[in-house]
Amino acid sequence: MSGSDLERKGLFRAVLGGPDKTMHAVFERLAKAEDSFPAIIDQRWNTRHVRVDLPAKEGDGCWRFISISDEVFAVITECQYNEPRFERVPAENMVEFHFVLKGPVELALPHDSDAETALTATTMMACHQAPGASYDVQCLPGAFRMISLYVRPQLLVDSYGFGEKETSSAARLLRPEPGSIVILEEKIDLGFVRVLRELFDLQFLERRDLMLAIAKIFELLALSTTALDNGAQIAPLMFSEKELQMFSQAREILTSDVRGNLTIAELARMLGTNSTKLKSGFKLLYGMTIFSFRNRYRMMRAMEMLIEQKQPISVVAHAAGYEHQASFTSAFKAHFGFAPKSARQMVRAQGKLANPEAADEPSQGRKRSSGPPKS
């Protein structure tokens, strides 16, 4: 599987945003295509909710889009992706707040397997791109729960008094230097988790649900701006467009180094940077450590070799960089929840159940939803 294979499917900007791939383009399309995307609309407050279901062949779940005029956009993601999904995010003068609750997504936290602990976000990431800067978002296959807010900077100033101290990190977030992106990360508490949970629980069956969602979004912004204004004055991370491209290149190199031959120091030297900047930037932008990213990709590749190429387990173990098959088996089981030898049996069992003529045959088991391989 090559790096280009990882970029087969896009996320909502690529799917709905047309050539511009901006949030504004996404919401403009949704507003113009109400026959395809039924909406709940409150014209008095110029707000709208639209649900877009993920095509069945691509996974399960949906994206929910909420707009408040053209000043606040919210996207609630609750999806199970079957394939990796990728898109590039252009600058459009919006401050972003991301809360990743479940899923191995770039800008995310490692996912939990227990649905009851899905809402366990411990940090919020805020970022703002100056014109000319873009960043990449990639979701590996698996389950995702995420809430993202996109807000006009002037609204944060006018309505929340955000970033009034010129030398503060919040002020730097509002005014990134040309050609750069500013990123802040702040711990969140149970107050955030309560609001996030309430947003996810809304069913959007009637117009009052939309108004409740708007109230929760404004509350979430109040919590976020307070946390960033009052948090420890840790200098925000700022990356240039060149550095963003470097992190993207690091990701591509890692996808071709499945056996894990490269050390972080060697990778940093290849890219002309130091290990500290590489590790911190990679984790912030891609939501996981370099080790975690490589391990997830390694397991995806191993599953592909087992199921699609029908390679012997010993061959797969060697290709994945394991000297001993037992070590590979332990790592595979820890990642997927079942042993390599069970993978083919489970796929065959699923195939039989999908065949009406074989519905009465005994099943060999049920593959976990994070199966092969594993926004």
MIZA-825180 format. One record per residue: residue in one letter; x, y, z of N, C-alpha, C, O in turn. Coordinates in pm, whole numbers, plus 50000, padded with zeros to 5 digits. Layout:
N
AXYZXYZXYZXYZ
...
***
This chain:
375
M500854988150000500005000050000500895012350000501705014050091
S500765020849903501615032649890500975044449960499825043850004
G501765055449969501215067550029500015072649954499065077850014
S500045071249819498895075949742497655067949771496545073149760
D497825055249807496665046949841495965052249964494745050849979
L496745058550054496145063850176495195075450147494375079050232
E495295081250028494555093249999493395090649903493015099449826
R492835078649909491785075049815490515082949839489905087949744
K490095084249966488835090749999489075103850071490055105450145
G488165113350048488285126150116487345127050234486455118750252
L487555137250316486645140450424485625150550372485515152450251
F484885157150460483715164550413484075176350323483285179750235
R485245182550343485595193350251485785188150109485295194050013
A486495177050097486755171349965485465166049902485285167049781
V484575160349985483355154349934482325164949895481665163749792
L482195175449977481115185149959481575199049918480755207149873
G482855202049932483315215649914483705219549773484095230949749
G483615210149679483955213549542485415217249527486235213449610
P485765224649422487165228049395487825236049508489015234449534
D487045244849575487625253249680487975245349805488955248449873
K487165235149835487375226849955487445235250083488255232550171
T486585245350092486515253650211485235250750287484305244750233
M485195255050414483975253350491482835261350430481695256650426
H483125273450383482075281450321481495274450199480275274650178
A482345268250119481865261050001480995249150040480005246249973
V481375242250149480575230950197479175235550233478195229550190
F479075246150313477765250650359476945257050247475725256350248
E477615263250151476895268650037476265257449955475125258649909
R476995246749937476445235549861475255229249934474245225949873
L475395227550065474305221650143473055230350136471935225250130
A473245243550136472095252750131471415252349995470195254249986
K472175249949889471625250049753471055236449711470435235449605
A471265226249790470845212849751469955206749859470215195749907
E468885213949896468015209250004467255196649966466865189050055
D467055194249836466395181749796467265169749830466755159149868
S468565171349816469495160449845469865159949992470145149250047
F469875171650056470305172450196469245180050276469375192050297
P468195173250320467125179950397467705186850521468615181750586
A467145198550551467695206750659466635210750759465445211350727
I467085213450882466275220550980466775234950978467965237350995
I465885244550957466285258450937465505267451032464295265851049
D466205276851092465565287451168465945300551101467055305551121
Q465035306151021465355318050944465525330451031466275339550996
R464815330751144464935342451232466385344451276466895355651277
W467045333451312468405334151361469435330151255470635329551283
N468965327351135469835323651024470725311851062471945312351048
T470075301251110470805289151149470265277251071469125277351024
R471095266951060470725255450979471445243051030472585243651073
H470745231551023471355218551051471095209350934469975208350884
V472145202550890472035192850781472795180350821473915180950871
R472175168950798472835156150821473205149950686472375149150596
V474455145550675474925138850554475445125050595476435123850667
D474765114650548475155101050582476325096350498476425099550379
L477205088950559478315082950488477775071650399477005063450448
P478165070950270477705059950186478025046450249479105044550304
A477075037050239477215024150306478495016950267479115010350350
K478895018250142480105011250097481385017350155482445011150151
E481265029450210482435036150266482495035250417483495039050478
G481425030150480481425028950624480045031050681479045027650618
D479985036750799478705038650868478755051950943479825056650980
G477585057750966477525070051043477255082250958476805081050843
C477525094051013477175106350943478015118050990478685117551094
W477955128550910478435141850949477225150650972476265150050894
R477235158651077476185168551101476805182351088477835185351148
F476165190751008476665204150980475695214451039474495214051013
I476235223651118475435234251180476075247551146477275249451164
S475265256851097475785270151066475015280651143473805279551162
I475725290851188475125302451252475555314451169476675319351181
S474635319151083474975329150983476185323850906476255311950875
D477135332650874478365327750812479545330150905480695331350861
E479235330951037480285334151134480715322351218481845322151269
V479855312551235480205300651312479715288351236478545287451200
F480625279051212480265266251154480665255351254481705256251319
A479835245151265480145233751351479965220951271479025219751192
V480865211551290480755198451226480865187851334481865187251407
I479845179551345479845168351439480055155651357479225152151273
T481135148951382481475136651309481215124651397481725123851509
E480425115451348480235102551415480215091951305479165088251254
C481405087251271481565078551154482445066551185483315067051271
Q482195055851112483055044151107483575043350964482825039450873
Y484825046850943485395047050809485985033350775486705027350855
N485685028650655486255015950609487645017550550488435008150550
E487925029450499489205031950432489835044650487489145052850548
P491135046250466491775058950504491135070550428490745069050313
R491055081950493490475093850430491425105550453492005106950561
F491555113850351492555124450354492015136950285491285136150187
E492405148650339492145160950265493075171950314493585171650426
R493285181550227494095193250261493175204750299492175207350231
V493515211550407492675222350460493275235850421494355239350469
P492585243450335493105256650297492785267150402491895265150485
A493495278150398493225289250489491985296950443491815299550324
E491095300450540489935308650505489535317950619488365321550634
N490525321950699490335331650807489255327250905488335334750935
M489375315050954488505309951059489385304051170490335296751142
V489065307251294489745300751407489045287551432487815286951442
E489835276851443489265263451458489475258351601490525260551662
F488445251451653488515244751783488155230151759487065227151708
H489035220951795488815206751768488785198751898489655200251985
F487775190351910487625181352024487465167251968486385163651920
V488515159451974488465145751921488185136352038488975135252131
L487045129752030486565121652141486845106952121486955099352217
K486965102951995487255088951967487785087951825487175093251733
G488925080951808489375078351673490835081551649491345091551700
P491515073251570492915075751533492985085751419493375082351308
V492605098151448492545108551346493655118551371493965121551486
E494225123651267495175134351285494465145951351493335149151315
L495115152251446494565162051538493765155251647493005161851718
A493915141951663493055134451753493815128451869495045129451878
L493045121951957493595113952065493405099252030492505095951952
P494215090252086493995076052060492595071952100492045077152197
H492005062652022490605059152044490445048652152491375041152182
D489265048152210488895038052309487995027852243487235031152152
S488065015452289487225005152230485875004252299484934998452245
D485775010052419484535009152496483655021152465484055032552489
A482465018652412481575029652374481235038452493480995050452477
E481215032852613480845040652731481925050852766481645060552837
T483155048852717484215058252748484605066352625485715071652617
A483685067252529483995074152404484245089052428485095095052362
L483515095052520483655109352544484725111852650484415115052765
T485965110152610487055111352706488115121252660489275120052698
A487725131052578488705140952534489315147852654488605151752747
T490625149352654491305156152764491945169152719492385177052803
T491995171652590492565184052541491705189852429490955182752361
M491855202752411491255209852299492415215252216493415219952271
M492275214652085493275220652000492625232051923491585230351861
A493255243651928492785255251853493875259051754495065258651786
C493465262851633494465266851535493885277451443492665279051432
H494765284551377494375295251285495455296451179496645297751211
Q495055295951055495985296750943495985310650883494925316650861
A497165315850857497275328050779497125324450631497345312950594
P496765334050546496685331250403497985324950352499075329550386
G497845314750271499015308050215499445295650290500265288050241
A498885293550410499235281650487498105271550479496935275250484
S498445258950466497455248250465497995236650545499205235250562
Y497095228150594497535216150665496715204250617495665205750556
D497225192350647496575180050604495835173650720496275174350835
V494715167350689493975159350786493835145350729493435143650614
Q494155135450808494015121750763493385113250872493805113850988
C492385105450837491765095850929492105081850881491845078250766
L492665073950969492845059850939491505052750958490615058151023
P491335040750903490065033650919489735031551067490625029151149
G488465032351099488035030351236486905039751273486335046551187
A486575039951400485445047751451485915061451499486965062551561
F485115071851470485475085451505484295092851564483175091851514
R484555100251671483585109751726484365122651749485345122951824
M483915133051684484695145451685483755157351667482785156751592
I484055168351738483325180751720484335191551684485335193451754
S484075198751576484945209551532484125222251514483035221951458
L484665233251563484035246351546484955255251463486175255151480
Y484345262851373485085271951286484445285751302483265287551272
V485235295451351484655308051397485405319951338486635319951329
R484645330051297485255342551252486035348851368485485350051477
P487285352751347488065358651457487395370651523487465372151645
Q486745379151444486155391251500485005388051595484765395551690
L484295377051571483235372951664483825369651801483255373151904
L484975362851801485615359351927486035371952003485975372352126
V486465381951930486865394651993485635402252043485605406652159
D484645403851957483485412051990482595405752097482125412652188
S482355392652087481385386152175482005379752298481325377752399
Y483305376452292483925369452405485115377052464485705372552563
G485485388352405486635395852455487905387652448488795388952532
F487985379152347489095369552336490355376452285490315384552192
G491485373052347492785377852299493015392652315493715398552233
E492455398852419492595413352435494015417352477494445428452449
K494725408352544496115411152580496995408652458497105397452410
E497605419252409498335418552283499465408352284499785402552180
T500055405952400501205396752406500795382552441501665373852455
S499495379952455499045366752498499065356652383499135360252266
S499015343952422498935333252322497655334352241497635331452122
A496565338552308495285340052238495385350652129494845348952020
A496085361552158496255372052057497055367051939496755370551825
R498045358851964498845353051854498005343451772498185342251651
L497085336551838496195327651766495295335451670495035331151558
L494825346951716493935355051632494665361051513494065363451408
R495985363451529496725370451424498005362851390499095367151427
P497875351851319499075344251281499925351951182499415359951103
E501215349651187502115356351093501865351250952501435339950934
P502135359550852501875355450714502525342050680503685339550713
G501755333650613502285320850567502495310550675503205300750653
S501885312350793502095303150904500775298550963499715304050931
I500835288451048499695283751124500075283751271501155279051307
V499205288951356499415289251500498535278551564497355277451532
I499105270851654498385259851719498515261151870499615262751922
L497385260451940497355260152086496675247352131495705242852070
E497185241552238496555229852297496345232652444497255237252513
E495135229752493494785232852632493995221352691493145215552624
K494275218052816493505207652883492075212152906491815224052926
I491145202752902489755206052928489265198053048489875188153088
D488145202653106487635196153227486265190053200485815189353086
L485605185653307484315178953293483225188153241482235183453185
G483395201253258482425210553202482385209553051481305209852991
F483545208452989483605206352845482945193152806482135192652714
V483285182652878482775169352844481255169052852480595162752769
R480685175952951479225176552962478605182852838477655177452782
V479155194252794478605200952676478785192452551477875191452469
L479945186452536480205177852420479225166152417478705162552311
R478995160252532478065148952540476645153352502475945146252430
E476245164952552474895169952522474725172952374473655170852317
L475785177952310475725180352165475545167252089474745166351996
F476305157052130476195144152063474835137652085474355130252000
D474225140352200472955133852232471775139752156470725133352148
L471915151752101470805157952029470465149951903471345146051827
Q469175147551882468715139551769468315147951649468175142651539
F468115161151667467725170251560466455165351489466405164151367
L465445162451570464165158051517463205169851497462235168851422
E463495180951563462615192651550463435205451568464605204951607
R462815216751540463565229251537464155233051672465215239151678
R463475229551781464035233251911465375226251936466205231252012
D465575214451872466875207851885467985216251824469105216551874
L467665223151714468645232051652468995243451747470165246951761
M467985249351811468255260251904469065255552024469935262752073
L468785243452071469585237752180471035236052136471955238852213
A471235231352013472585229551962473325242851954474505243651989
I472625253451908473255266551900473685271252040474775276652057
A472805268852139473155272852276474385265352325475255271152390
K474465252452293475615244352336476885248752265477965248752325
I476775252552138477955257152064478485270052125479695271652141
F477585279452158478045291952220478625289352359479585295852399
E478045279752432478615276252562480005270152546480915273152623
L480165261752445481455255552419482505266152382483665265052421
L482085276252306482995287152273483365295252397484505299752411
A482395297252486482695304552610483725296952694484665302852746
L483525283852706484485275652780485855275852714486885276652782
S485865275052582487135274252508487925287152518489135286952545
T487255298452496487975311152502488445314152644489515319852664
T487645310352743488065312352882489295303952913490255308752974
A489275291352871490405282452897491685287452831492755286952890
L491565292352708492745297152636493225310652690494425313152693
D492305319252731492705332152786493325330752925494245337952961
N492795321253003493225319953143494235308953165494775307553275
G494515300953061495435289853077496865294553097497185306353085
A497715284953127499135288053143499655294353013499335289652904
Q500445304853026500915312152909502075304652842503205309552838
I501765292952792502745285252717502755290552574501695292252513
A503925292952521504025298452386503365288952287503625276952291
P502515294152200501885285552101502915280452001503945286751980
L502615269151941503465264151834503085271151705501905273051676
M504085274851629503825281351502504655274351395505865272751409
F503995270051289504665262951181504495270651051503415275651020
S505565271350975505505277450843504955267450743504855255550772
E504605272350624504135263450519505195253050485504865241450457
K506465256950486507545247550458507585236450562507785224750528
E507385240050690507395229950796506175220850786506285208850812
L505025226350750503835218050731504075207750621503655196250634
Q504735211850515505075202550407506055192050456506015180550413
M506955196050548507915186650604507205175750683507555163950672
F506205179550763505475169550840504685160150748504575148150774
S504145165750641503445157350544504405147550479504065135950456
Q505625152150450506635143350392507035132450491507265121050452
A507105136050619507425126050721506385115050722506715103250733
R505115118850712504045108950708504195099550589504015087450602
E504535105150474504695096950354505865087150370505775075550330
I506965092050428508125083350449507775071950544508175060550522
L507025075050648506655064850746505775053950685505865042350724
T504925057650589504065047550526504865037950440504405026950411
S506075041850399506915032950320507945025650405508705017450356
D507965028850535508915022550627508155013550724508245014950845
V507405004050666506544995550747507334987450848506864984950959
R508534983150811509344974950901509944982951017510494977151110
G509834996151011510335004351121511835005051128512395005251237
N512495005351013513945005951012514485019751049515565020851106
L513725030051016514175043751043513965047451189512885045051244
T514965053151253514765058851385514235073151369514325078951261
I513695078651476513205092351470514335101951440514155111651365
A515515099451497516665108251471517055107751324517365118051264
E517035095851265517375094651123516335101451036516685108050938
L515065100051071514005106550995514145121751005513975128850906
A514455126651124514635141051142515775146251056515665156850994
R516885138851052518025143150969517665143250821518065152250748
M516885133250777516445132850638515645145250601515715150150488
L514885150350697513985161550672514605175050706513985185450684
G515825174850758516505187350790515965194350911515945206650916
T515525186551012515015192551135515585184951254516465176551237
N515105187851374515555180551491514445171551544513275173551511
S514805161851624513845151851671512735158051754511585153651745
T513055168151836512045174151923510955180951842509765178851867
K511355189051744510355195851660509555185651580508345187051566
L510225175551528509525165351449508485158151533507355156351489
K508845153951653507925146351737506755154951784505605150651780
S507035167151829505965175651881505025180051770503805179751787
G505575184051656504745188351545503915177051488502735178851456
F504525165451475503815153851420502635150151509501535147451459
K502855150051639501775146151731500635156251729499465152451732
L500965169051725499905179251723499105178751593497875179351595
L499805177651482499105177951354498415164851321497345164851260
Y499015153851360498475140851321497855133151437497405121851419
G497825139251555497055133651664497605121251729496945115351815
M498795117051690499395105151750500905106151735501415113851653
T501595098351814503045098451805503485091651675502705084751610
I504745093951641505295087351522505215072251539504895065151444
F505505067351659505425052851683504005047751662503815037351598
S503005054851715501615050451701501175050451555500505041251510
F501555061051482501185061751341501775050051263501085043551184
R503065047351286503725036451213503125023051252502975014151167
N502785021451379502215008751423500835006451362500524995351320
R500005016951357498685015551295498825012051147498115003251096
Y499735018951080499915016150938500445001950918500034994950825
R501364997751005501924984250998500834973751013500814963850940
M499914975951107498824966351126497844966351008497314955950971
M497594978050951496744978750832497354970650718496664963050651
R498654972550698499364965350592499334950350618499144942450526
A499524946350743499494932150778498124926050749498034915050694
M497064933150786495714928150760495474926750610494854917050565
E495944936350532495784935650387496494923350331495954916450245
M497694920650379498444909050330497774895850369497784886250293
L497184895550488496504883350534495234880650457494994869350413
I494414891050440493074889150384493064889850232492524880950165
E493654900450177493564902550032494624894649956494344889349848
Q495834893850010496904886849940497064872449985497774864649922
K496394868950098496414855250150497844850150172498174838750139
Q498674858850227500054855050257500114847150388499304849450477
P501074837850400501254830550527501594840150640502194850650618
I501214836450760501444845250875502934848050893503314859150929
S503784838150869505224840150885505754850750789506604858850825
V505224850750665505644860650567505164874650607505904884350596
V503924875450655503354888250698504144893750817504444905750822
A504474885050911505224889451029506564895450988506954905851041
H507254889050895508554893950850508394907350777509184916550797
A507374908250692507134920550617506804932250710507124943750680
A506174929150823505804939550920506954943151014506794951751100
G508094936550997509274940151076509464932251204510214936551291
Y508794920851217508934912651337509824900651310509614893251213
E510824898751395511734887351378511054874251416511344863751359
H510144875051512509494862851560507994863651537507364873851564
Q507434852851485506004852651455505164854651581504094860851575
A505644849551694504894850951819504754865651859503704869851908
S505814873451837505754887751869504754894851780504004903451826
F504744891151652503774897051559502344893451600501454901951598
T502124880851636500784876451676500284884351796499134888551800
S501174886351893500784894052013500434908451976499434913852025
A501244914851890500994928651850499714929751768498944939151786
F499484920151679498284920251595497024918751681496034925751661
K497084909551776495924907351863495664919451951494504922851976
A496724925951998496544937852081495884949052001495134957052057
H496164949751872495614960551789494184957651745493324966351755
F493934945451695492624942351637491674935051732490454935251712
G492214928551834491354921251926491204906551892490464899451959
F491894901951788491874887651753493194884151687493904892951638
A493534871251686494814866651634494824866451481493754865651420
P496004867151419496074866751272495404854551211494764855651107
K495534842951275494954830851218493434831251217492794823951142
S492854839851302491394840951307490844850551202489654850351172
A491724859051146491244869651057490524863850935489424868250903
R491134854150868490524848550748489244840950782488264841550708
Q489254833750895488044826450936486894836150958485754833350920
M487194847551019486124857151048485594863550921484384865850909
V486474866450826486034872050699485184861950622484174865450563
R485614849150624484834838750557483464837450623482454835850554
A483434838050755482154836950826481224848350790480024846350770
Q481774860550780480964872050741480434870250600479284873850572
G481264864850511480834862550374479684852850367478764854750287
K479714842450448478634832650450477334838850499476264836350445
L477444847150604476244853350658475644863350560474444865750560
A476504869150476476004878550376475344871450259474644877750180
N475564858250249474984850250141473704843650192473784835150280
P472514847250140471264841650190471234826450187470604820150273
E471914820350088471904805850077472724799250186472594787250212
A473584807250252474444801550355474104806950493474884805450587
A472934813250504472574819950630472434810250745472574814150861
D472154797450715471964787950824473254780850862473244772350951
E474374784250795475634778050831476204784650955476004796650975
P476914777051040477444782951163478524793251134479344791451044
S478504804051210479514814551196480744811151278480644804951384
Q481904815251229483144813051301483484824751393484504824551463
G482634834651392482914846151478482544858951407482084858851293
R482754869651474482394882651420483594892051430484124894251539
K484014897351317485154906351316484784919451382483704924951360
R485704924451463485474937051529485384948251428485974947551320
S484634958751464484374969551369485634976651323485614983651222
S486734974951396487954981651355488784973351261489964976151241
G488184962951200488904953451114489244958750980489104970750955
P489714950050890490754953350793490354964150696489214963950649
P491224973550661492244975950760491624983450875491184994750857
K491574977950985491004982951109489504983951102488864988051199
S489395100651027487795107550995486695090251023485465090451010
***
